[in-house]
Amino acid sequence: MAYFAASTDDPEKNRKYAESMDLDFPILSDPGCEIARAFGVFSEEHGVARRWTYYIAADGTVLYIDRAVKTATAGPDVAARLDELGVPKRSRSRSGSRRTASRRTARK
């Protein structure tokens, strides 16, 4: 399984954010908002991307879209959805923590 975050921020801002949060996954940058628009998450009205989580199978099939992401519970929510989708749990990282994409999400 691969996971990542996507943000409309520029690469340098995403790099600094990832380092500050000690993330173990990449943040993809979409400063022109083309991908955000293609996935339907960009709000033209507000000029920002909504915080949605897409669960996409290896074959490209969209398994689920969470359009009601709550930042306070994002970690447990993603872990629960991954369990529901039958995704195997990750092994512990070198630091001993079990960090998932759900623990840290990009701001946009």
C-alpha positions, -999 to 999 in steps of 0.1 A, spaced: 0 0 0 12 35 -8 -1 67 8 6 103 5 -9 137 11 -16 163 -16 -15 201 -10 -20 232 -31 10 247 -13 44 250 -30 70 222 -26 92 241 -2 63 249 22 53 212 20 88 201 27 91 223 58 57 212 70 66 175 65 98 179 84 81 198 112 56 170 116 82 142 112 60 127 85 70 93 69 51 99 37 54 125 9 33 155 4 26 161 -33 25 198 -44 -3 211 -66 2 249 -65 -17 254 -97 -46 235 -83 -50 214 -115 -51 180 -96 -73 194 -69 -98 206 -96 -96 172 -114 -104 154 -81 -133 178 -74 -118 191 -41 -110 226 -51 -135 252 -40 -136 280 -65 -158 300 -41 -132 299 -13 -100 294 -33 -88 264 -13 -89 226 -16 -113 208 7 -99 182 31 -111 150 15 -95 116 18 -95 93 -13 -90 55 -8 -77 43 -42 -69 6 -50 -37 -4 -67 -57 -7 -100 -69 29 -98 -104 21 -86 -117 47 -61 -129 26 -32 -142 54 -10 -141 92 -7 -144 107 28 -159 142 22 -163 148 60 -127 147 73 -125 158 109 -89 168 116 -93 160 153 -101 124 146 -85 119 112 -60 93 124 -84 69 140 -110 75 112 -85 66 84 -73 35 104 -109 24 108 -117 29 71 -85 10 61 -96 -19 83 -131 -18 68 -115 -20 33 -93 -49 43 -60 -31 41 -33 -49 62 -19 -29 91 16 -15 87 45 -27 107 61 -4 133 85 23 120 121 25 131 112 49 159 87 24 172 56 45 164 28 33 142 23 63 121 -2 63 92 -14 87 67 -43 92 90 -21 107 118 -10 136 98 -28 152 68 -18 181 47 -36 213 54 -51 216 20 
